[in-house]
Amino acid sequence: MTLEALRKEIDRIDDQLLDLYNERLKIVEEVGRLKNSTGAPIYRPEREREILERLKRRNRERGGLLSDEAIEALFLELFAVARNYELPERVAFLGPEASFTHQAAEKKFGATSAYLPIHTIKGVFREVAEGKAKFGVVPIENSFNGIVSDTINCLSDYDLKIVAEVLIEIHHVLATKAEDVKQIKRIYSKDIAFGQCNQFLEDVGLDLVEQIPVESTAKAAQMAAKDPEAAAICSEVAARLYHLPILFKNIEDEGNNRTRFFIVSDFENRPSGRDKTTILVRLPHRPGALVDFLNDFKEAQIGLTKIKSHIVGGVSIFFIEFDGHKEDEKIRKIFEKHEESIKFLGSYVKEADDV
Ligand SMILES: O=C(O)C(=O)C[C@]1(C(=O)O)C=C[C@@H](O)C=C1
């Protein structure tokens, strides 16, 4: 046989192997579903060993060419692929546990998904980019504090897509093990949360009590749970997590404190019929560049829902959102025309107009 003919033979067998690997993975998927519904462990080394020994025996009986080591190497790799496949899709979020981002993640993925608290926004992006988590949940803007720069920087740097948005109403509670407000000697919270509850603290006579800022409201609940003379200003979930009784709910001075979150992943959504699209735009430095760009949206009758300027690495860019999906004819045309300037960040089901 010629080399070409031999290679054709190899290609034919590789095709069969590929189909068989996929067929195997289909069964593994079923096993994974079964295990995830009962909480059984994914990794079963004894079962892997049993398979290897059986295959080596069979290989020997049939006078196969593969060595024992080769069988081990090939099949151990296959088991690793299977285990990764069986793992439920992990969700990385800006932690710690019981943070408002955790709440947003649970709103989207339910209470039993595999969650991974990560301490920085960049860390969340990295987990998803490296395939350690399928989804990442990060805040993008808050009605009092505005846009979250770290999230925009990461959207600019990483090649992930926004696949959904979530809106959460931010409510604070005062939680404590103290029986009476008068017993409270110190309050733990995040610095901005103290500021959001000034009026309440004055009303209940806690305005002169020592305020101890910590890195998150979840941490505040954890600290207060260890000290019967302390209270925490935190979320309801954080109080529950640390078994801290809630004394007052909704203690923020102004209502309507909302935070919007993005869910990022490694794929793009298909159109749903009620989509919103987010892009970053870097325009040339010439008079009227922004006006000309926006005019194309006006002419195509595309409703802009947000435009914010932002500095990334010393360069001014625009964060822009509008109604519709990337695949809509009129949006495709604009993307073609401004290909050089636009970084597409995602088209996803519209949940909210604004925070
Ligand atoms: O049999 C199982 O329990 C599986 O999950 C399947 C499988 C395999 O690929 O054969 C994968 C992972 C386990 O460690 C053992 C075996």
The ligand as a Tripos MOL2 file, in Angstrom:
@<TRIPOS>MOLECULE
LIG
   16    16     1     0     0
SMALL
NO_CHARGES

@<TRIPOS>ATOM
      1 O1        -18.6530    4.8620   36.0250 O.co2     1 LIG1
      2 C1        -18.6330    5.9940   36.5000 C.2       1 LIG1
      3 O2        -18.9510    6.2270   37.6750 O.co2     1 LIG1
      4 C2        -18.2910    7.1520   35.6590 C.2       1 LIG1
      5 O3        -18.4750    8.2420   36.0830 O.2       1 LIG1
      6 C3        -17.6660    6.9290   34.3170 C.3       1 LIG1
      7 C4        -16.1400    6.9630   34.3850 C.3       1 LIG1
      8 C5        -15.6760    6.5450   32.9670 C.2       1 LIG1
      9 O4        -15.3150    7.3880   32.1680 O.co2     1 LIG1
     10 O5        -15.7560    5.3480   32.6880 O.co2     1 LIG1
     11 C6        -15.6870    8.3480   34.7000 C.2       1 LIG1
     12 C7        -15.2900    8.7550   35.9440 C.2       1 LIG1
     13 C8        -15.1730    7.8550   37.0870 C.3       1 LIG1
     14 O6        -14.0310    8.1310   37.8120 O.3       1 LIG1
     15 C9        -15.2600    6.4560   36.6710 C.2       1 LIG1
     16 C10       -15.6510    6.0500   35.4200 C.2       1 LIG1
@<TRIPOS>BOND
     1     1     2 2
     2     2     3 1
     3     2     4 1
     4     4     5 2
     5     4     6 1
     6     6     7 1
     7     7     8 1
     8     7    11 1
     9     7    16 1
    10     8     9 2
    11     8    10 1
    12    11    12 2
    13    12    13 1
    14    13    14 1
    15    13    15 1
    16    15    16 2
@<TRIPOS>SUBSTRUCTURE
     1 LIG1         1 GROUP 0 **** ****
